[in-house]
């Protein structure tokens, strides 16, 4: 029996040069805002971070009318401490320039395989 696949519930976006205009303006802000609203509407667990801190991320979201779309606002990570190496994570990286063309269904269906419950082959 295969392990169940659950939809992606932790989607992290960077505020600078991704959500707000920076060096790359190929995705119009209106399209970015609409896609974020749709991801939130479909149940995507959205988190916004900023290299300028959590409060700045919140202000960016509020300025775009998106504050209610995000579960939390975070500073951009600088150090990661985890027992599992980053290259072993089940994680998808989507460049900001591709976000406008990736199907939302594909983002939300990014598979994360969970261990089977005891008695179902999980130990």
N, C-alpha and C positions, 0 to 999 in steps of 0.2 A: 504494500500500500504506500502511495506517495504522500509526502507531507503536504498539508494545505498551503495554498498561496494566498496571501492577504494583500489588499491594496496598499499602496504607499501612503503612509500617514505622517511622514516627517519630510517635508520639502523645505529646504533652506534657500533663501534668496539673499543676495548681497544688495544693499541699498545703493552704493556708489557704482556708477558705470553699468549698472544692471537695471535697477528700478528707476533711477533718475538719470537724466542725460549726462553723459560724460564724454569720453573720447569717442565712443561709438554711438551714433544716433541712427543706426539702420532700422531699429524697431521704434516706430512712433509711440510716444508715451500713452496715447489713447488705447492702442492695441495692447500694450503691456498691462495697463490697468484693467482692461476688459478680460484678458486671459487670467489675471490673478483673481478677479472676482469670480470667474467661472470655475477655476480650480477650488476656491473656497466653497462655492455653492455646491459643488460635487463632493464635498467632504474631504478635500485634501488638507492635511495638517500643515499649514504654512507658518514658517518662522522667518523673521527678517533680522538680518544682522548688519552691523556697520563697523567699519574700522574706527569710526569716531564715537563708538559706544552705543549702548542700548537706547538711551534717551534720544539720541540723534536718529536712530532707526525708527523709533516711534513717531518723531516729528516728520520724517520723510513720508511715512505711511499716512499720517493724519493730513498732511498737505495735499495728498492725492485722494483723500477720502477713502482710504483703504485700511484704516486702523482696525476695524472690526473683522477684517479678513485674516488677520494673523493671530496665532495662539500666544505668541510671545515675541519680544524684541530683545536682541542679544548683542553683546560686543562681538566683533569678528574674532574667531579663535586665533591664537598665536601659538599655543602649545596644546597638544593632544596627548593625554595619558590614557592608555587602554591596553588591556591584555592581548587584544587582537591587532595585528599590524594593519595599517590603513589599506594596504593593497589586498588584504584578505576580506575587507568589508564587502557586503553586497550593496554597492552604491553606484548610482548613475550620475555622471557629470554631463550637464547640458550647458554648453557655452551660451552666453547671453544672446549672441547673434543668431543662434539656432532656436531659441525659445519661441520665437514667433512662428516657426514653421513645424515644430514638433507637435504631433497630435496630443491633445490633452488626455485622451484615453490612454495613450502610451505612457505619459507621465504618471497618471494615477494607477496604472497597472504594473508599474515597476515591481517585479516580483521580489518578495522577501519570503523565503521559505522558513516556516516555523517548525520547531521540533514536534514530532507526534506526541500526543498525550500517552502516559503510561498505559500499557495494555493494548496499544495500537501499533506496536512496533517501535515505540519510542523509549524502551528501556524497562 
